[in-house]
Amino acid sequence: MLETGQQAPDFTLPDAEGMQHTLSDYQGQKVVVYFYPKDDTPGCTKEACSFRDTDSAYSRYNIKVFGISNDDEKSHAKFAQKYNLKHTLLADTENKVCPAYDAYGKKNMYGREYEGIKRSTFLLDESGKIVKIFKKVKTDIHADEVLDAYGLAD
């Protein structure tokens, strides 16, 4: 289980255009890594749009935002285009990164237990260390919560 103060696990994943992104390549800037269950579903759309709506603040503070799900590149491209998302969506189709961040496991909906992505967010400092973990997310205002947690305001 990851904790604040630990180095975030490194990864390399493709974005919606197939370009590979390696987390350690972003050392020197703050990075937000958020995990979400599925493209174009109500809660995930609210969360992604909250980052879209605060994009200018993230750009101003030089914070890189990655959204990660098990959806493929094509799904991410449609989702990003439909909602005009500016941040990078990464495809963990082999489900290797989600478990490394304890963002995959048992979930319960309407009394039915199943395995899936657990919505969570990791805030990293410029050296790649975890400074805050969100395990409970208010999807519609989450991007503002993240800025607040960094001590920044839009």
C-alpha positions in Angstrom: 0.0 0.0 0.0 1.4 3.3 -1.0 1.8 6.2 1.5 2.7 9.8 1.4 6.5 10.3 1.3 7.1 7.3 -0.9 8.4 7.5 -4.4 5.6 6.9 -6.9 5.9 3.8 -8.9 7.3 4.6 -12.4 5.3 3.6 -15.4 5.1 3.9 -19.2 1.7 4.0 -20.8 0.3 5.2 -24.2 -2.0 8.2 -24.5 -5.0 8.6 -26.9 -2.6 9.1 -29.9 -0.4 6.2 -29.0 2.5 8.3 -27.7 4.3 6.8 -24.7 4.5 8.7 -21.4 7.0 7.7 -18.7 6.3 9.1 -15.3 9.9 9.7 -14.4 10.3 11.9 -17.5 8.2 14.5 -15.7 10.5 14.9 -12.7 11.1 18.6 -12.1 7.4 19.4 -12.1 4.4 18.5 -10.0 2.3 15.6 -11.4 -1.3 14.6 -10.7 -2.1 10.9 -11.4 -5.8 10.1 -11.1 -7.4 6.7 -11.7 -11.0 6.4 -12.9 -13.2 3.4 -13.8 -14.4 4.1 -17.4 -14.5 6.7 -20.1 -17.7 8.6 -20.8 -19.6 7.5 -17.7 -21.3 10.1 -15.4 -18.9 10.2 -12.5 -15.8 9.9 -14.7 -17.0 12.6 -17.0 -17.6 15.0 -14.1 -14.1 14.3 -12.8 -12.4 14.7 -16.2 -14.4 17.9 -16.9 -13.4 19.3 -13.5 -9.8 19.1 -14.6 -10.7 20.5 -18.0 -12.4 23.5 -16.3 -9.3 24.3 -14.2 -6.8 23.6 -17.0 -5.5 27.2 -17.0 -4.5 26.9 -13.3 -2.7 23.6 -13.9 -0.9 25.1 -16.8 0.0 28.3 -14.8 1.5 26.2 -12.0 3.2 23.8 -14.5 1.4 20.8 -13.1 1.0 17.7 -15.4 -2.3 15.8 -15.1 -2.6 12.2 -16.1 -6.0 10.3 -16.0 -5.6 6.5 -16.1 -8.1 3.8 -16.8 -8.2 0.4 -18.5 -9.9 1.8 -21.6 -7.9 1.7 -24.8 -6.4 4.6 -26.8 -9.4 4.8 -29.2 -11.8 5.1 -26.3 -9.7 7.8 -24.7 -9.5 9.7 -28.0 -13.3 9.7 -28.3 -13.8 10.7 -24.7 -11.2 13.6 -24.9 -12.7 14.9 -28.1 -16.3 14.7 -26.9 -15.6 16.7 -23.8 -12.7 18.9 -25.1 -10.3 17.4 -22.5 -6.8 19.0 -22.5 -5.1 16.8 -20.0 -3.5 13.5 -20.9 -5.5 10.2 -20.7 -3.4 7.1 -20.4 -4.4 3.5 -21.3 -3.6 0.8 -18.8 -5.1 -1.9 -20.9 -2.9 -4.6 -19.4 -3.9 -3.5 -15.9 -0.3 -3.2 -14.6 -0.2 0.4 -13.3 -3.6 0.5 -11.5 -2.7 -2.4 -9.1 0.8 -0.9 -8.5 -1.0 2.2 -7.1 -3.6 0.1 -5.2 -6.2 1.6 -7.6 -7.6 -1.8 -8.6 -9.4 -4.3 -6.5 -12.7 -5.4 -4.9 -15.6 -3.0 -5.3 -19.2 -3.3 -4.3 -22.2 -1.9 -6.1 -25.8 -2.7 -5.2 -24.6 -5.7 -3.1 -22.7 -7.2 -6.0 -18.9 -7.6 -5.5 -16.6 -7.3 -8.4 -13.0 -6.3 -9.4 -12.4 -2.9 -10.9 -10.6 0.4 -10.8 -11.0 2.3 -7.5 -11.3 6.0 -8.1 -8.2 7.6 -6.5 -5.7 10.4 -7.0 -2.0 10.8 -6.2 -0.3 14.1 -6.0 3.4 14.0 -6.7 6.1 16.6 -6.0 8.9 17.6 -8.4 11.0 14.6 -7.3 8.2 12.1 -7.9 7.3 11.6 -4.2 3.7 11.2 -3.2 2.6 14.3 -1.2 -1.1 13.4 -0.9 -3.5 10.5 -1.7 -7.2 10.9 -2.3 -9.1 7.7 -1.8 -12.5 9.5 -1.7 -13.2 11.9 -4.6 -15.9 14.4 -5.1 -15.9 14.1 -8.9 -17.4 17.5 -9.8 -15.0 19.6 -7.7 -12.0 17.3 -7.5 -9.6 19.4 -9.6 -10.2 22.3 -7.1 -9.5 19.9 -4.2 -6.2 19.0 -5.8 -5.1 22.6 -6.2 -6.1 23.3 -2.6 -4.1 20.3 -1.5 -1.0 21.7 -3.3 -1.7 25.0 -1.5 -2.5 26.7 -4.8 -5.6 28.6 -5.8 -7.0 29.5 -9.1 
